[in-house]
Each structure stands twice: as structure tokens, then as C-alpha cells.
């Protein structure tokens, strides 16, 4: 796997770590409210759901880091977890906001293409 592919996968992992922090710890704080364009009232009602969602983002981070740590042997792991990110991004774009396609699925698709090209 090339350095460029590894950097792209690392970027996707970092994005999902950021999502984890936003969803688990900052959901009802100013940064979370801005990021998800929420009112304090709605954030209070959905805080537990967001924390659960953040935990799933943590699993994606763990899988991507695991794949990177395995080096070339980790390519199947990376393909699986990047595919999960892409599917989640597409589903989020359809059901929540088109922004999710660009913020989540597109970087993962680029990283996946780079992994597959090596």
C-alpha cells in the first residue's frame, strides 16, 4: 500500500474520531450544535442516540487503524471498513443530509480507490 493511500485512510479515521468526539461528548455543546445544526432542545432529546452513533464511529476508527497497523496484510480489513464508511455515508445522505455524502462517503471512496490501486 502506498504512503498516499495510508494517509488517505488515516484522514478518514481521523474524521471518524472527530465525529465520535462530537457525537459522544459535544452533542449538546456549542461545537456539536453548530456541526449538526441542532437546537439545544433537540440535542437534549437525542443525546443518548448520538452517543450510540458516536460509539459506532469509534468502531470504524478502530477497524481502520487496525488495517493500517497490519500493513499490506491489512488491505482486506481496510476495504471492509472503508466500504462500511461509504455505505453509512450514502445512507446518511439519503436519510439525513446530502452533506454527509461529501463529508463522510467521498473521503472514504477516495481512500478506497487509493487502497485498491496499490
C-alpha positions in Angstrom: 0.0 0.0 0.0 1.3 3.4 -0.9 2.0 6.2 1.6 -0.7 8.3 -0.1 -3.3 5.5 0.4 -2.2 5.2 4.1 -2.5 9.0 4.6 -6.0 9.0 3.0 -7.1 6.1 5.2 -5.6 7.9 8.2 -7.6 11.0 7.3 -10.8 9.0 7.2 -10.0 7.5 10.6 -9.3 11.0 12.0 -12.6 12.3 10.6 -14.5 9.5 12.4 -12.6 10.1 15.6 -13.7 13.7 15.3 -17.3 12.5 14.7 -17.0 10.3 17.8 -16.0 13.2 20.0 -18.7 15.4 18.5 -21.5 12.8 19.0 -20.4 11.3 22.3 -19.1 14.4 24.2 -20.0 17.6 22.4 -23.5 16.8 21.0 -25.3 19.4 23.2 -22.3 21.8 23.4 -21.8 24.8 21.0 -19.5 22.8 18.7 -21.9 19.9 18.4 -24.9 22.2 18.0 -23.1 24.0 15.1 -21.8 20.9 13.5 -25.1 19.2 13.4 -27.3 22.3 13.0 -29.3 21.5 16.1 -31.3 23.4 18.7 -30.3 22.8 22.4 -33.8 21.3 22.9 -33.4 18.7 20.1 -29.9 17.9 21.2 -31.1 17.2 24.7 -33.7 14.8 23.4 -31.3 13.0 21.1 -28.1 12.9 23.2 -28.3 9.2 24.0 -28.9 8.3 20.4 -26.0 10.5 19.3 -23.6 8.9 21.9 -24.6 5.4 20.5 -23.9 6.7 17.0 -20.5 8.1 18.2 -19.6 4.7 19.5 -20.2 3.1 16.1 -17.8 5.7 14.6 -15.3 4.6 17.2 -15.6 1.0 15.8 -14.9 2.3 12.3 -11.8 4.2 13.6 -10.6 1.0 15.4 -11.0 -1.0 12.2 -9.2 1.5 10.0 -6.3 1.8 12.5 -6.1 -2.0 12.8 -6.0 -2.3 9.0 -3.2 0.3 8.8 -1.2 -1.4 11.5 -1.3 -4.7 9.6 0.4 -3.1 6.6 -0.1 -4.9 3.3 -1.8 -7.7 5.1 -4.4 -5.2 6.3 -5.8 -4.3 2.9 -8.9 -6.6 3.2 -9.6 -5.1 6.6 -9.3 -1.6 5.1 -11.5 -2.5 2.2 -14.2 -3.8 4.5 -14.1 -0.8 6.9 -13.9 1.8 4.1 -16.9 0.1 2.5 -18.8 0.4 5.8 -18.0 4.1 5.9 -19.2 4.6 2.3 -22.4 2.7 2.9 -23.1 4.6 6.1 -22.3 7.9 4.2 -24.7 7.1 1.4 -27.4 6.0 3.8 -26.9 9.2 5.8 -27.1 11.3 2.7 -30.4 9.7 1.7 -32.0 9.8 5.1 -30.5 12.9 6.9 -28.5 15.3 4.8 -26.7 15.3 1.4 -23.7 16.9 3.2 -22.9 13.5 4.7 -22.2 12.2 1.2 -19.4 14.8 0.8 -18.1 14.8 4.4 -18.1 11.1 5.0 -18.6 9.0 1.9 -16.4 10.9 -0.5 -13.2 10.8 1.5 -13.7 7.1 2.2 -14.3 6.4 -1.5 -11.1 8.2 -2.4 -9.2 6.3 0.2 -10.7 3.0 -1.0 -9.7 3.8 -4.6 -6.2 4.5 -3.5 -6.0 1.3 -1.5 -7.4 -0.7 -4.4 -4.9 0.9 -6.9 -1.9 -0.3 -4.9 
